[in-house]
Amino acid sequence: MAKEKSGAATVRLVEELVRPVVEDLGLRLWDVRFEKEGPDWYLRILIERDTPLDTDTCEDVTRAIDPLLDEADPIEQSYYLEVGSPGLGRRLTRDEHFARYMGEKAAMHLIRPDENGNRDYVGKLAAFENGNVTLETENGTVTMPLASASYVKLCDDEDLF
């Protein structure tokens, strides 16, 4: 198999490889991330289900996908494989994430301040259409392109930036 160079292409390829395995184990694939931290690379497979995850489940997924990744060898450099939960403050990155959590409280942090100098918004997730995120905040409705946000994540009442 030809090795992929770009991070996005690597993520797509890994997702195609691991999604069937994760789903066969009765889980949902939340996200795949290939990230550099310091000198090291991490391949993070984020999984979920309706009941809380435990370390045994994450270990089962790791054991199931590790040989598959070794055989396909989609990543040139060395990396650490991590399998885990997206957590309570999970980042929303895909259409299905936004659809599933519509009406929930979310925080959005912009890459650059908007025309009012604001970078942070918290409110109820009201819409996600054509790549735009709409939050109903205590000060009104805010709509921003997802591409202008460094993240949109679920939050609770105690969450601050």
C-alpha positions in Angstrom: 0.0 0.0 0.0 1.4 3.5 -0.9 2.2 5.5 2.1 0.4 8.8 2.6 2.2 12.1 3.2 -0.4 14.5 4.4 -2.0 14.4 7.8 -5.5 14.7 6.4 -4.9 11.8 4.0 -3.4 9.7 6.7 -6.4 10.3 9.0 -8.8 9.4 6.1 -6.9 6.2 5.4 -6.7 5.1 9.0 -10.4 5.9 9.5 -11.3 3.6 6.6 -9.1 0.9 8.1 -10.4 1.0 11.7 -14.0 2.0 11.4 -15.3 -1.5 10.5 -13.3 -3.0 13.3 -14.6 -0.4 15.9 -18.2 -0.9 14.7 -17.9 -4.7 14.8 -17.0 -4.3 18.5 -20.3 -2.5 19.0 -18.7 1.0 19.3 -18.8 4.2 17.3 -15.7 5.9 15.9 -15.8 9.5 17.1 -12.6 10.7 15.5 -9.2 9.9 14.2 -6.4 12.4 14.9 -2.7 12.3 13.9 -1.0 14.9 15.9 2.6 16.0 16.7 3.4 16.8 20.3 7.0 17.9 20.8 9.2 15.4 18.9 6.6 12.6 19.0 3.6 11.7 16.8 0.4 10.3 18.1 -2.3 8.4 16.3 -5.5 8.9 18.4 -8.5 6.7 17.8 -11.4 8.2 19.7 -14.3 5.8 20.3 -17.7 6.0 22.1 -20.8 4.1 23.0 -24.0 4.9 24.9 -22.6 3.5 28.2 -19.3 4.8 29.7 -16.1 3.4 28.3 -13.6 1.5 30.4 -9.9 0.7 29.9 -10.7 -2.9 29.0 -12.8 -1.7 26.0 -10.0 0.6 24.9 -7.5 -2.2 25.2 -9.8 -4.5 23.2 -9.9 -1.9 20.4 -6.2 -1.4 20.5 -5.6 -5.2 20.2 -8.0 -5.4 17.3 -6.7 -2.5 15.2 -2.9 -2.7 16.0 -2.2 -5.7 13.7 -4.4 -4.1 11.0 -2.4 -0.9 11.1 0.9 -2.9 11.2 -0.1 -4.8 8.0 -1.4 -1.7 6.1 1.5 0.4 7.3 -0.2 3.8 6.4 2.2 6.0 8.4 5.8 6.5 7.5 7.2 7.8 10.8 7.1 6.1 14.1 4.1 7.1 16.3 2.3 6.2 19.5 -1.2 4.6 19.2 -3.7 5.8 21.7 -7.3 4.6 21.9 -9.7 6.4 24.2 -12.9 8.3 24.7 -13.4 11.8 23.3 -14.3 12.8 26.9 -17.1 15.0 28.3 -15.7 18.1 26.6 -15.6 16.4 23.2 -14.7 18.5 20.2 -17.4 18.7 17.5 -15.7 18.3 14.1 -18.1 16.4 11.8 -21.7 16.9 10.6 -22.8 13.9 12.6 -21.3 15.4 15.8 -23.3 18.6 15.4 -26.5 16.7 14.5 -26.3 14.4 17.5 -25.6 17.3 20.0 -28.0 19.9 18.6 -29.5 21.8 21.5 -26.6 21.0 23.9 -24.4 23.6 25.5 -21.2 24.2 23.5 -18.2 26.5 23.6 -16.6 28.0 20.5 -13.1 29.5 20.4 -12.2 31.5 17.3 -8.8 31.5 15.8 -8.9 35.3 15.5 -11.2 37.8 17.3 -14.4 38.7 15.4 -15.4 42.2 14.4 -16.3 42.9 18.1 -13.0 41.6 19.4 -14.5 38.4 20.8 -12.9 35.0 20.5 -15.0 32.9 22.9 -18.7 32.1 22.9 -20.7 29.7 25.0 -24.3 28.8 24.2 -26.8 26.3 23.0 -25.9 24.7 19.7 -28.7 25.9 17.5 -27.6 25.0 14.0 -24.9 23.7 11.8 -25.5 24.4 8.1 -23.1 24.9 5.2 -20.1 24.8 7.5 -21.5 27.5 9.8 -22.0 27.0 13.5 -24.8 28.8 15.3 -24.9 29.3 19.0 -27.7 30.9 21.0 -25.8 32.8 23.7 -27.1 34.9 26.6 -26.3 37.9 24.4 -28.0 36.7 21.3 -27.4 34.4 18.3 -23.9 34.0 16.9 -23.1 32.3 13.6 -19.5 31.6 12.6 -17.8 29.4 10.0 -16.5 26.3 11.6 -13.2 27.0 9.7 -12.8 30.2 11.7 -12.9 28.3 15.1 -9.9 26.6 16.6 -12.5 24.4 18.3 -16.2 23.8 19.1 -16.7 21.5 22.1 -19.4 20.4 24.4 -19.3 22.0 27.8 -21.3 22.3 31.0 -22.2 25.2 33.2 -18.9 25.3 35.0 -16.8 25.2 31.8 -14.7 28.3 31.2 -12.1 28.8 28.5 
